[in-house]
Amino acid sequence: MSISGVGSRNTYIYNTRTGKLATKDGQQDAFVDYFNGDRKGDEDDTLNGFDRARKADINNLIETWTQFDSTLLNQPGKEEYEITTEIVDAVTSNVQVDGEKIFTCYSGSFFAYMDTSSLFQTAGPFLTHEHKGYDPSDNSVNIAVGDVFDLGNGYRLRVGEEQVYGEGYGYKNGENDERLKALTYGLGALIHFAEGQWSSVMMEMNDKLTSDPERSDGMGGTTPMLLELLRQLGVDTDREFILNGTKCEVRNGKIREVGDKWGVARAARDEAMRKYEQEMSRPLSSWKRSQ
């Protein structure tokens, strides 16, 4: 048996009469013994946290999913089924029966390894310095330090090293144009989001502030203005697009990262997942020693 980790894919034979697993070739396997109760997890250094999660996934299939589908693992005259598990990434796994996908499991346990103090702190300088105009081949564009956007109404946006500046008539004599002010913050939040430093929550907060029905300027949030700016750059926002290297989409009128299920800044999320993967890769025997 190889050490389980991201990318591992294993297929076993499950017997509904005995409730036991077996390998397809009948050979001895540490995970099979572990699942069947013939071996404790801390007795073999080849078993790790991913194996414990895999055992839980198969038990979830047997004990829970069969309650929703009475035909699952219950076909007339059949008592053996192929069960395949796949570790997609540190927190995502798939389970199949006889080659048919049954469910995908997402684990939020990696949140325990996240530095929550970094989620809403000042993001710091922008990371994108390479200007890149619209590329229709992948519906992509960069918004980089030094870019200037003429809004065509006497105003323009300029991307500085650490923030976006609004310039034009509304900034004379200290009289801030509220729409321009909201858009400068919104664009800055969008760049930080695309660079993985902030979550989309920061854009939503600005949306909420600028869509207050009691405001005299009647703004309906900054996201519509950001989407219009992206469309003026050539981006088709009605389908997936790539902004500063991040694949994005518009869901329910909000800009989101494609595939993101967690709603936290990508940099913090990826670092937490990296630490979680390291922990899951440790042998179960070392887990017992550390308790």
C-alpha positions as CSV (number, residue, x, y, z in Angstrom):
1,M,0.0,0.0,0.0
2,S,1.4,3.4,-0.9
3,I,1.2,6.4,1.4
4,S,-2.1,8.3,1.0
5,G,-2.0,11.9,-0.1
6,V,-3.4,14.4,-2.5
7,G,-4.1,12.6,-5.8
8,S,-4.5,9.2,-4.3
9,R,-7.2,7.0,-5.9
10,N,-8.1,3.6,-4.4
11,T,-10.7,1.0,-5.3
12,Y,-11.9,-1.7,-3.0
13,I,-14.5,-4.4,-3.0
14,Y,-17.2,-4.0,-0.4
15,N,-19.3,-7.0,0.7
16,T,-22.7,-6.0,2.0
17,R,-23.3,-9.4,3.7
18,T,-20.1,-9.3,5.7
19,G,-19.7,-5.5,5.9
20,K,-16.0,-5.9,5.1
21,L,-13.7,-4.4,2.5
22,A,-11.2,-6.3,0.4
23,T,-8.6,-5.5,-2.2
24,K,-9.5,-6.3,-5.8
25,D,-6.6,-8.7,-6.1
26,G,-7.1,-10.3,-2.7
27,Q,-3.8,-9.1,-1.3
28,Q,-3.3,-7.8,2.2
29,D,-3.7,-4.1,2.6
30,A,-3.2,-1.9,5.7
31,F,-6.1,0.3,5.0
32,V,-8.4,-2.7,4.5
33,D,-7.3,-4.1,7.8
34,Y,-7.8,-0.7,9.4
35,F,-11.3,-0.3,8.0
36,N,-12.4,-3.8,8.9
37,G,-11.2,-3.4,12.5
38,D,-8.3,-5.9,12.3
39,R,-5.7,-3.2,12.7
40,K,-5.5,-0.1,14.8
41,G,-4.6,3.1,13.1
42,D,-1.5,3.7,15.2
43,E,-0.1,0.2,14.4
44,D,1.2,1.1,10.9
45,D,3.2,4.1,9.9
46,T,1.7,3.9,6.3
47,L,-1.7,5.0,7.6
48,N,-2.2,8.8,8.0
49,G,-4.8,11.4,8.4
50,F,-6.0,11.0,4.8
51,D,-6.7,7.3,5.6
52,R,-8.8,8.2,8.6
53,A,-10.8,10.7,6.5
54,R,-11.1,8.0,3.8
55,K,-12.5,5.5,6.3
56,A,-15.0,8.1,7.4
57,D,-16.1,8.8,3.8
58,I,-16.8,5.1,3.1
59,N,-18.7,4.8,6.4
60,N,-20.7,7.9,5.4
61,L,-21.5,6.2,2.1
62,I,-22.6,2.9,3.9
63,E,-24.4,4.4,6.9
64,T,-25.9,7.7,5.5
65,W,-26.2,7.7,1.7
66,T,-27.9,4.3,1.6
67,Q,-30.7,5.8,3.7
68,F,-31.4,8.4,1.0
69,D,-31.1,5.8,-1.9
70,S,-32.5,2.4,-1.1
71,T,-31.1,1.0,-4.3
72,L,-27.5,2.0,-3.4
73,L,-25.5,-1.1,-2.3
74,N,-28.8,-3.0,-2.5
75,Q,-29.3,-4.5,-6.0
76,P,-31.1,-7.8,-6.2
77,G,-28.7,-10.8,-6.2
78,K,-25.6,-8.6,-5.7
79,E,-23.6,-8.4,-2.6
80,E,-20.2,-7.1,-3.8
81,Y,-19.6,-3.5,-5.0
82,E,-16.6,-1.5,-6.1
83,I,-16.0,1.5,-3.9
84,T,-13.5,4.1,-5.2
85,T,-12.2,7.0,-3.2
86,E,-10.2,9.9,-4.6
87,I,-8.4,12.6,-2.6
88,V,-8.7,15.7,-4.9
89,D,-7.0,18.1,-2.6
90,A,-6.4,18.4,1.2
91,V,-10.0,19.2,1.9
92,T,-11.9,17.6,-1.0
93,S,-12.6,13.9,-1.7
94,N,-14.9,11.9,-4.1
95,V,-16.5,8.6,-3.5
96,Q,-17.8,6.3,-6.3
97,V,-19.7,3.1,-6.4
98,D,-19.1,0.8,-9.4
99,G,-17.6,3.8,-11.3
100,E,-20.5,6.1,-10.6
101,K,-19.8,9.2,-8.5
102,I,-22.0,9.3,-5.4
103,F,-20.8,12.3,-3.5
104,T,-18.0,14.9,-3.0
105,C,-17.0,15.6,0.6
106,Y,-15.6,19.0,1.6
107,S,-13.8,19.3,5.0
108,G,-13.6,22.7,6.7
109,S,-11.1,21.4,9.3
110,F,-8.3,23.5,7.7
111,F,-9.9,26.6,9.2
112,A,-8.2,25.5,12.5
113,Y,-4.9,26.3,10.8
114,M,-5.9,29.7,9.6
115,D,-4.4,33.0,11.0
116,T,-7.7,34.8,11.4
117,S,-6.0,38.0,12.4
118,S,-4.7,38.4,8.8
119,L,-8.1,38.2,7.1
120,F,-9.2,41.8,7.5
121,Q,-6.0,43.7,8.1
122,T,-4.5,46.2,5.6
123,A,-3.6,44.2,2.5
124,G,-0.4,46.2,1.8
125,P,1.0,47.1,-1.7
126,F,-0.6,45.8,-4.8
127,L,1.2,42.8,-6.3
128,T,0.5,43.2,-10.0
129,H,2.9,45.4,-11.8
130,E,2.7,43.9,-15.3
131,H,0.2,45.8,-17.5
132,K,-1.8,43.4,-19.7
133,G,-4.6,44.5,-21.9
134,Y,-7.7,42.4,-22.7
135,D,-7.0,39.0,-24.2
136,P,-10.1,37.5,-25.9
137,S,-8.5,34.0,-26.1
138,D,-9.2,33.5,-22.3
139,N,-11.3,36.5,-21.5
140,S,-8.5,37.9,-19.3
141,V,-7.0,41.3,-18.3
142,N,-4.7,42.7,-15.6
143,I,-5.2,45.8,-13.6
144,A,-1.7,46.8,-12.6
145,V,0.1,49.5,-10.7
146,G,0.4,52.5,-12.9
147,D,-2.8,51.9,-14.9
148,V,-5.0,54.9,-15.5
149,F,-8.7,54.7,-16.4
150,D,-10.5,57.7,-17.9
151,L,-14.1,57.5,-16.8
152,G,-15.1,60.0,-19.5
153,N,-16.9,62.3,-17.2
154,G,-14.1,64.5,-16.0
155,Y,-12.8,61.8,-13.6
156,R,-10.2,59.2,-13.8
157,L,-8.8,56.3,-11.7
158,R,-5.1,55.8,-11.1
159,V,-3.7,52.6,-9.6
160,G,-1.0,53.6,-7.2
161,E,1.4,51.3,-5.3
162,E,-0.9,50.7,-2.4
163,Q,-4.3,52.2,-3.3
164,V,-6.4,53.5,-6.1
165,Y,-6.7,57.3,-6.5
166,G,-9.6,59.2,-7.8
167,E,-8.7,62.4,-9.8
168,G,-10.8,65.0,-11.5
169,Y,-13.4,67.7,-10.9
170,G,-14.9,66.1,-7.8
171,Y,-11.6,66.5,-5.9
172,K,-11.2,70.2,-6.2
173,N,-11.2,72.3,-3.1
174,G,-11.6,69.1,-0.9
175,E,-15.1,68.4,-2.3
176,N,-15.1,64.6,-2.8
177,D,-17.4,63.1,-5.3
178,E,-19.0,60.2,-3.4
179,R,-19.4,58.0,-6.5
180,L,-15.7,58.4,-7.3
181,K,-14.7,57.9,-3.7
182,A,-16.7,54.6,-3.6
183,L,-15.3,53.4,-6.9
184,T,-11.7,54.0,-5.9
185,Y,-12.2,51.9,-2.8
186,G,-14.2,49.3,-4.7
187,L,-11.5,49.0,-7.4
188,G,-8.8,48.7,-4.8
189,A,-10.8,45.9,-3.0
190,L,-11.3,44.2,-6.4
191,I,-7.5,44.2,-7.1
192,H,-6.7,42.9,-3.6
193,F,-9.3,40.2,-4.1
194,A,-7.9,39.2,-7.5
195,E,-4.4,39.0,-6.0
196,G,-5.7,36.8,-3.2
197,Q,-5.1,39.3,-0.3
198,W,-8.8,40.0,0.5
199,S,-11.9,38.0,0.3
200,S,-15.0,39.1,-1.7
201,V,-16.5,40.2,1.6
202,M,-14.6,43.4,1.4
203,M,-16.3,44.3,-1.9
204,E,-19.7,43.3,-0.4
205,M,-19.1,45.7,2.6
206,N,-18.5,48.6,0.2
207,D,-21.6,47.5,-1.8
208,K,-23.7,47.6,1.4
209,L,-22.4,51.0,2.4
210,T,-23.1,52.5,-1.0
211,S,-26.5,51.0,-1.6
212,D,-28.1,52.4,1.5
213,P,-31.6,53.6,0.4
214,E,-31.3,56.7,2.6
215,R,-28.3,58.0,0.6
216,S,-29.0,61.1,-1.4
217,D,-26.8,60.0,-4.3
218,G,-28.9,56.9,-4.9
219,M,-25.9,54.6,-5.6
220,G,-26.8,51.0,-6.0
221,G,-23.5,49.6,-4.8
222,T,-20.1,49.7,-6.4
223,T,-20.2,46.2,-8.0
224,P,-22.3,47.4,-11.0
225,M,-19.7,50.2,-11.5
226,L,-16.8,47.7,-11.3
227,L,-18.6,45.4,-13.8
228,E,-19.1,48.3,-16.2
229,L,-15.4,49.2,-15.9
230,L,-14.4,45.6,-16.7
231,R,-16.8,45.6,-19.7
232,Q,-15.2,48.8,-21.0
233,L,-11.8,47.0,-20.8
234,G,-13.3,44.3,-23.0
235,V,-14.2,41.7,-20.4
236,D,-17.3,39.6,-21.0
237,T,-18.6,39.4,-17.4
238,D,-21.5,37.1,-18.5
239,R,-19.0,34.2,-18.4
240,E,-15.9,33.2,-16.6
241,F,-13.1,35.7,-16.8
242,I,-9.5,36.0,-15.5
243,L,-8.5,39.1,-13.5
244,N,-4.9,39.4,-12.4
245,G,-4.5,35.6,-12.8
246,T,-7.6,34.7,-10.8
247,K,-10.5,33.0,-12.5
248,C,-13.7,34.9,-11.6
249,E,-17.4,34.8,-12.3
250,V,-20.4,36.8,-11.4
251,R,-22.9,35.0,-9.1
252,N,-26.1,36.6,-8.0
253,G,-24.7,40.0,-9.0
254,K,-21.4,39.6,-7.0
255,I,-17.9,38.9,-8.3
256,R,-16.6,35.6,-7.0
257,E,-13.6,33.4,-7.5
258,V,-14.5,30.3,-9.5
259,G,-14.6,27.2,-7.4
260,D,-14.3,29.1,-4.1
261,K,-16.5,27.5,-1.4
262,W,-15.0,29.1,1.6
263,G,-15.3,32.9,1.2
264,V,-11.9,33.8,2.7
265,A,-8.9,35.5,1.2
266,R,-7.1,33.0,-1.1
267,A,-3.6,33.7,0.4
268,A,-4.8,32.9,3.9
269,R,-6.9,29.9,2.7
270,D,-4.0,28.4,0.7
271,E,-1.6,28.8,3.5
272,A,-4.0,27.1,6.0
273,M,-4.6,24.3,3.5
274,R,-0.9,23.8,3.1
275,K,-0.5,23.4,6.9
276,Y,-3.6,21.1,7.0
277,E,-2.2,18.9,4.3
278,Q,1.1,18.6,6.2
279,E,-0.9,17.5,9.3
280,M,-3.0,15.0,7.4
281,S,0.1,13.5,5.9
282,R,1.5,12.6,9.3
283,P,1.3,8.9,10.3
284,L,-1.6,8.2,12.7
285,S,1.0,6.7,15.0
286,S,2.5,10.1,15.5
287,W,-0.9,11.6,16.1
288,K,-1.3,9.4,19.1
289,R,2.2,10.3,20.4
290,S,1.4,14.0,20.1
291,Q,-1.9,13.8,22.1
